[in-house]
Amino acid sequence: MVEAVESEQNEPQYKEYAIEEFLVRSEPYYRPVGDELELFTAAYNQHIPVLLKGPTGCGKTRFVEYMAWKLGRPMTVVRPLDSGLPPQDLREGEVRVPLVTIACHEDLTASDLVGRYLLDSEGTRWIDGPMTRAVKAGAILYLDEVVEARKDTTVLIHPLTDHRRILPVEKTGQIIEADDRFLLCISYNPHYQSALKDLKHSTRQRFISVEFDYPPADIEAEIVQKESGCSEEQASALAKLGEKVRNLRDHGLAEGASTRLLIYAGRLMREGIPPRRACQVAIVWTLTDEAELQRSVEEVVSSIFE
Amino acid sequence: MSNAPFDELETELGKFPPAVLDAYRESLEAMESSFSSEELLLWAKEGSAIAGQTVRSWESAVEYYRVCPKVARSLAFPSFMQWARCGTYLSQDSPALAVSFFKASPSIVSNLRPQYIPRWAGLGRSLYKGTWKSSTLSSRFFEVSPDLIRSLPFWDVEVFASLVEALSYKSYDIAVECLTLGKDVLPAMGREREAFLAMCRALSDGNWREVKSCFEVAPKALQQVDEGQTSRFLKLGERLTKVGIRDTSRFLTDGSNALSQIPTGSQAHILDLCEGLLAVTPEAVPCFLKSLDSVTHRVTLNQLDTWFHHGVQLLKDNPESGIAFFKVESNTSESLLETLSSSLELDRVKGVVRLYCRALSGSPIEVMNTQELVRRNIGWVDEDTASTDGTKVFLPPVVDHYQDKSQNFSWFKVVATHQVGHLEFGSFFYDFSKPALQFEEERRYALERERGAQQISDDVLLGDMEPDGQMRAYTDIGRFLSLFDNRRLAFDIFTVLEDCRLDYRIKAEYPGIRRTAIDVQSDTLSRRPEVEDLPLQEALVELLIRMSLDQFNNLPIPVDFREEATMLAQILYVLRSVSANVEDTAEATLRAYEIISRLENETQPEDQWEPEDMEEPGEFSEEEFQSLLDKLQASQDSSGDAGEGDPYDSPEPVDYRGDFKPEMVQLLTKLQMDQNQQGEGEPLSQEMLEQLLQDSAELELDAEQGDINNSTSTFAQNIMKEAGVPPPNSQPGQGYGPLLHDDDQGGELEAREPKTYVYDEWDFRANDYKPRWCVVKEKSLDEGDSNFYNDSLKNYSTLLSHIKRQFELIMPETFRKIYRMVDGEDIDLNAALEAAADIRMKVPPDEKIYWRRNKIERDVSVVFLLDMSASTAEAIDEGRHTVDDRDAPDDPVEYMVWLRRRREGLVRRHYKRIIDLEKESTALLIHALESIGDNYGIYGFSGYGRENVEFYVIKDIEENFSERIKRRIDKITPLHATRMGSAIRHAITKLENQDSPTKIMFLISDGRPQDRGYSREGVEKEYAVHDTHMALLEAKRKDITPFCLTVDKAGHDYLQEMCGDMGYEVLGDIWALPERLPMLYRQLTA
């Protein structure tokens, strides 16, 4: 035991959770811009699945995290906890709202979500996939960039997102009714150019849609400062830069500078990287490879930062 | 067959050396099959005649008999005999000559038309002058003839022979060498051969030794010159030679070296220059070409022109110094290059500046040359001053203030930021009724009431019931400025103060630009006129300018007016705040005007001035201001009339701030707005506008009185055109009058001919379709040469292999086995073995032990629509003015003339055109599409008017790829206009019949849709854009994915509207089209 304590300093430190046991324990920073908190809470209470639309890096994922945290701390206790052996102890009054996030990709199949039989030394064994676990545990299931997933995943999404709230598990021949706290939430970036990847209307119409966009300059400055720890001046200059660069969205840039990138730039500045250089690596070069555009954005940077 | 004559002949031949008879007998057999016996006899006798000519002519006869069988194969008997006679004559002169002639003949006669044979023989004969050397030359000629005749037209051979003959008079050796060189050099040449020979011919008269060197250097030199220009280049050489310039071969090498450094499209221009120079001083041409390379490394081609013309001027005055200039061996030349190379042309940075302005302002601003603004003639006159009209920023074409490019660019940036600042910080959004933020009292209302009362009393006095004030109130700025008697003074103060506010604001908002801005300001300060020399009013305005340029120390202040100057400084200081708005500027103007206008505009004596610091003038207070005003008023009242002294004159403009014309901008915006809200209120008539312009202080109408009326009315017309207001001749009183274009009237059309189709068109104003409005005529494109297709593939071979690889990546997914799957067609042996091993080891194995084929079947149908409008004939040349469709006349006849003129102007160039790149891209795309087997159709569209939308089939969607399609690509040419909507609708029809699950329509264009009558009531652009948008929507409703690709850099402006949320891309760099098109397609369907 003593040795273990000694080596603790150098050992890599990480925490391991079972997927459905991951709770957002400390309050994530989220700065609401509109009524999205109320909307999400209402939808959660009413079991209405939520679709988050918006450009990359504008805070969709952070929002879901924040909601998972917030919903775990209701003013009044909704229902007592199941007994058992929670790896993470809940404090008094807390509700277990785990967050299961799945980044979708083009090879993501239905069985990756639902689960499958595994071979092991004694034979075969059924393993629940993340979706099944989320359904059972009553988690917020967040499918990021859902259009990327294979088409067969819609077979799972549909019965889960209407009044039935069930998950058919074909291979085991079971149907799982979702826990009362379960909510499906997906995100979607409407600016995709591929004709083959679009959300079908039958899918879309099972969700309420909350639109996200980059926050207005003053709020964005607040966010950047809070998240990156740079100075107030730098933060508002970065927000200004973000606003200006986004003006180019329809003039050659595929996407504007995301809040996330602004925060990166802010963090670099906090570490002492000169502002122009920080913006160059965090924003200009990230956004585009086209020389003329790069130059233009750099000129904007050099106007805003000394 | 009687043998007697033949026997006789044999006897005859027997008299010669036996070789003759042997040769005869040998070929006789072969000849018998070709000729009849009579003919055969004539043939045989000719041989004997040859042999009998001279002592040694039996050798010729031997050769004659030897080649006859081969020659006879290509010639009919009469021509054959003609040929033989030629040989006979030659052997008369020299048997050796005849031998060479006969030897060369077999390969000649098959390549040369028979009637040319005697001429050919004559060419060889003409080289023979009876001497041994000449006979060698002549024989040599016959020896090389087969090579020449095979690959050269006969007249070129004749010219060459005459060149050789001319040389032979000078030196047989040179002649022989040139002959030998020519055999290799000439066939390799193309059209330029003629010019080359002409040049050599010119040389042979004078500096004949050069001919040989020219032959030696030509192949390499000419390779470096653009194919289309070689003839001109050689012609230049010829002309130089004729005026006596020696060293032609040097010219060839140096010249071609120089040209090879010039971009292909511009070589013609360089040759233009050379030709111009030739007319002035031929000696300068080689010097110019020689220094060209180093010069073009330092300056751009446009700048080269400036340098060149300077040199030409010098040449005319003093040829010596001119030549030194072109050799870049003179100071003038060197320093001019220095200045030119550090100067910065707007065209080179326009793209960056435009995006910069758009980023700052957030609106689709265009950046243009100031010359453009002057050309429009709507009131801006200065070509060197930046300005903005609210949607475009105008910048001077060249900046050469500094000796350093980056500094010159910074200047551009400061100027552009200032102009955009007018938009960003609201100079043009002045609203009379909006409260100022910094000033507590709203003096303008009081003033307006005061003036209003005065006005009415004036009107009553004059009996004039036309209230002037109402007119001026058309814009808010106008309403404000009409409060002042001396509008010029008021406007000047307003300009200075607003610029001061902007400069302060910009420095606060954009700290990065602060340093440069300060540099530019202090630079400007150093060029300001002396305050002391100016009369009082102007001096005070000048003081304001200086303070606005951040000079607060050492300001010369007239001692008697210290109080006033301090008050002005206080007023100005109010605007130095980030929260000051344009309404504050107006209030400040009003106060400053009240002071300055009450002073006499007289020059102050020199000792009256004292330098003073104004850094802390103190807070502005209304009470102090009022008391100063009362004091001034009192002294004014006591001394009689106000503002006596010199007439007031505007200050020197501050160059980097440019022209500020808020009233004009508000006017234009208002006109445009009124235009868009039809029917509400009475629109401004041209007369009213003229009146307005005349009152405006912004226009510099310092022309003669007669001209003023003239020019205001031109301005007024142009302004109305600018704002999109229909010309006032459209029946005033009836609102906007009937429709403008003939063909807008008339009704539905019918498809009478086969392969014509009728489509509706969307009228966004009516919010409904115009039924059966356009006729689309489908035609198959003519077939040209398939070389274009093949050449394109060859030229882009690297890119092609890249594209192919990319496409292959999509394709094989259909067939590819995917390993390590959870389930599949069969067991993946590798994975299974691993799993088995794991089980043995009691480790949970990976369950992915199957493989399967990817079942996704690719089934895509796609239609490509190519824009074949006249504008695609535009040459691609950086910096060249883009064709502006806005000038297209509405009248059909004029329109055709305009189109033709525009097309002709461009076709003559040798540059690549947009359409060429479209064609090349199509070739590449077809190649790629063939490799993945998508179902595709390629169509071009153009047309003229709604009854004539041309839809050209390059490859129908159901047609298979073939040579014919390759040939059709060659014939894609710029035609007429672009009525996109109907073309899209027809393409939809084509796609609708396909049953692929994925259907794509790919539109490739070079600009906004436009056509005669593709508009309603003069709102040219919008109508077309809306119709196209609707057509694209229709496509989308039919499950077709539309995608627009445009090479128009200004495309973002309307594509946003036209495509809505449908995909589009603006290609910034047109050269990227061949690469981008296949890649986009891949991205779209992968």
Contacts between the chains, C-beta under 8 A, distances in Angstrom:
chain1	res1	chain2	res2	distance
A	111	B	822	6.3
A	116	B	822	6.0
A	116	B	847	6.8
A	117	B	847	6.7
A	118	B	844	6.3
A	118	B	847	5.4
A	119	B	835	6.4
A	119	B	839	7.0
A	119	B	844	6.8
A	119	B	845	4.8
A	119	B	846	7.9
A	119	B	847	5.0
A	120	B	844	3.9
A	120	B	845	7.3
A	121	B	839	6.1
A	121	B	842	4.4
A	121	B	843	7.0
A	121	B	844	6.4
A	190	B	1061	7.4
A	193	B	1043	7.8
A	193	B	1063	4.7
A	193	B	1083	6.6
A	193	B	1084	6.5
A	194	B	1083	6.8
A	194	B	1084	6.3
A	194	B	1085	7.7
A	194	B	1086	6.9
A	195	B	998	6.2
A	195	B	1000	6.0
A	195	B	1041	3.8
A	195	B	1043	7.9
A	195	B	1063	7.9
A	195	B	1084	5.6
A	195	B	1085	6.6
A	196	B	998	6.3
A	196	B	1085	6.6
A	196	B	1086	7.5
A	237	B	511	7.7
A	240	B	509	7.3
A	243	B	362	7.7
A	244	B	359	4.4
A	244	B	360	5.9
A	244	B	362	7.6
A	245	B	359	6.2
A	247	B	358	5.9
A	247	B	359	4.9
A	247	B	360	7.5
A	247	B	361	7.2
A	247	B	362	4.0
A	247	B	363	8.0
A	248	B	355	6.0
A	248	B	358	6.1
A	248	B	359	5.1
A	250	B	364	7.7
A	250	B	1052	5.2
A	250	B	1056	5.3
A	251	B	355	6.2
A	251	B	358	5.3
A	251	B	364	7.0
A	251	B	1052	4.7
A	251	B	1066	7.9
A	252	B	355	6.7
A	252	B	1052	7.3
A	252	B	1066	6.8
A	252	B	1068	6.2
A	276	B	512	7.5
A	290	B	1068	6.5
A	292	B	351	4.7
A	292	B	352	5.9
A	292	B	355	7.1
A	292	B	1068	6.1
A	293	B	355	6.5
A	293	B	1068	7.6
A	295	B	352	4.8
A	296	B	351	7.5
A	296	B	352	4.9
A	296	B	354	7.9
A	296	B	355	3.4
A	296	B	356	5.1
A	296	B	359	6.6
A	297	B	355	7.7
A	297	B	359	7.2
A	299	B	352	6.4
A	299	B	356	4.7
A	299	B	413	6.4
A	300	B	356	6.1
A	300	B	359	4.8
A	300	B	360	6.9
A	301	B	512	7.3
A	302	B	512	4.7
A	302	B	513	7.5
A	303	B	356	8.0
A	303	B	360	7.6
A	303	B	413	7.2
A	303	B	417	6.5
A	303	B	510	4.2
A	303	B	512	4.7
A	303	B	513	4.5
A	304	B	509	7.8
A	304	B	510	5.6
A	304	B	511	7.1
A	304	B	512	5.5
A	305	B	511	6.9
A	305	B	512	4.9
A	306	B	511	4.7
A	306	B	512	5.2
A	306	B	514	7.1
A	306	B	515	7.6
